[in-house]
Amino acid sequence: MNNIKGIVAIILLFGGFFFAQAAFAKNVSGSDSLDITILSARNLNGIAGDYITIVGQITNHTKKPISDITTYLSMVDTENKLPVDLEDWSAEKGLYIGSIDAEQTLPLKWKIHFVKAGTYTLAVIANIAEQEKPIASSLTRFEVKPKKNLNPGQVLPVALGMPMLLLAFMAILQYRRSVKVSA
């Protein structure tokens, strides 16, 4: 039952992405809307625990300013087919853009902390107050590799140190006994 709910959630989420993509393509062809681009798409791969910055831009292709725009990240774990709760991954949720002038391009930046290894899909979504449909960037896929830690929880010094300490103690006792016996 949970798998069915997960699959339905993914279908709805990707359906929203593709719906927004279709609206985006229609608007750009008429050159009467916004264009969202993820510029750091090639640099997103990393290791769990890394901090990265997602860099993008939003461009107004219209002949008039557009106001009251909110941009935000949307991320999907493609291996588990579930949306990712960005509360753990990023402190910066949405970026509010008061107004973007005609044919102006503004930068977008989010800082993300890679929490869990896996394969993910990321998109930037723009919600304009006076429009019913959001506008989405193209989907960007990236991979977060697991962190290899040879000393998790600082256990290694204790795990190696205690047996060595016990062996040293036993060697000292044996030495003292052999000195007493020969004296």
N, C-alpha and C positions, 0 to 999 in steps of 0.2 A: 504494500500500500504506500509506504514511504517513497519507493522508487517511482511509482506512478506520479505522486505529487511532485517529486523532483523533476521528472521529465516534463510534466505540464508547466512547471515554473520556468524551465529552460526554454521551452517552446514559446511561452509568452514573452520572456525576456528577449530572445533572439528575434521573435516576431516584431517586437517593438523596435529593435535595432534596424531590421530590414525595412520596416514601415518608415522609420525616420530617415533611412538611407534613400528610400524612394522619394520622399518629400524633398530631401536635400538635393538629389539629382535633378528633380523637376525645377526647383528654385534656381539652381546654379545655371541651368541651361538658358533660362530666361534672364539671367544676371540680375535677379531682384531679391537676393537674400544674403544669408551669411554662409561663410565657408569656414569649417573648423579643421585644422590640421594638427596631427601629433608630430612634432619635429624630432623628438628623441626616440623614435620607434626602434632604431637599430641598437640603442644603448640600454634597453630595458632589461636584458638578461642579467642575472646576478645570482648571488648565493644568499640563502636564508640568513637574515640578520643584517644584510646590507641596507643602507639608506640611499635612495636615488631621488632624482628630481625629474619629473615628467614635464617636458617643455612642449608647449603647443602655441598655436596662434589662432585668432579669430579675425576674419576679414569681412567687412561690410561691402557687398557688391552693389548696393543700392545708391541712388542719387540723393538720399535723405538720411539723416541720422536715425538710428534705432536705439531705443532706450529700454531700461528695465529688463536686462538680460542676466540670467544666472547660468553659469556653466558648472558642470560637475562631472566626476568620473563615474563610470559604471564598469564593473569588472566581474568576469565569470570564470570560475574554476572549470576548465574544459575537461579535465580528467574525471571529476566527480559530477559534472554537469549541474553545478549549483552556483547561484550568484554569491559573490564575496561580500561580506559585511566589512566595509572600509573603515569602520570604527577602530579596528585593530591595526589596520594598515596605514592609515593616514589621519593626521589631526586636522588637516585642511579639507573640509567637505566640499563646499561650493564656492565659486568665485563670483561675486556679484559685480556686474559691469553696469554702471549707471547709464552711460550713453556711449555709443560708438559712432563717430562721424561718418559721412558718406565716403566710401572707398578708403576707409582707414583700416589698418591692421594693428591689433593689440596682442601683446604676449600673454600667455597663460602658463602658470607654474603650479605644480603640486609636489610636495615632498611625500615620499612613500617609504615605509619601512617594510621590507620583505619579511613576512612572518613565517610563512609555511612554504615548503618546497612543492613544486607542481608546475603545470602548464596553464597559463591564463590568457584570457582575451580581454582587452581594454578598449573602451571608447570614451570620447568626451561628448557629453550631451549639452546642448544649449536650449534653455527654456526661455522663450520670449513672452512677456506678460500678455501681449495682445494677440498672440497666435495660439491656436489650439494644439498644433502638432509641434513636438520638439525637433531640433535639428541635431544630427549626430555626425561625428567624424567617421572615418573609415575604421574598421576593426584592426587592432594591433595585437598580434600574438607574441607572447614572450614566455621564457622559462626561468623558474627559480630553482636552482640546484640546492640539495641539502647541504647543510654545514657539517663538515667532518671535524669532529672535536675528539682529540685523543685523550683529553682530560676533562670529561664532563663533571661538573660539580666539584672540581678540585679533589678528586678521589685518588688520583695517581700517587701523590706523595705519601698518603696514608697506606695505600695498597702495597707500595714497594718499601716504604720506610719501616713499617711494623715488622715484617719478617726479617729485614736486615738488622733491626734493633734487637730482636729476639736471638738471632744467630750470634751477634756480637756479645750479648749477655751470656749466652751458653758457652761461648769460647772463653770468656774471662773466667767463668766458674771452673771450667775444665783446666785452664792454666793454673788457677789458684790451687786446685786439688792436686795437680801433678807436682807443684812446688812443695806442698805440705808433705806429700808422700816421699819425695826424695830427700827431704831435710831431716 
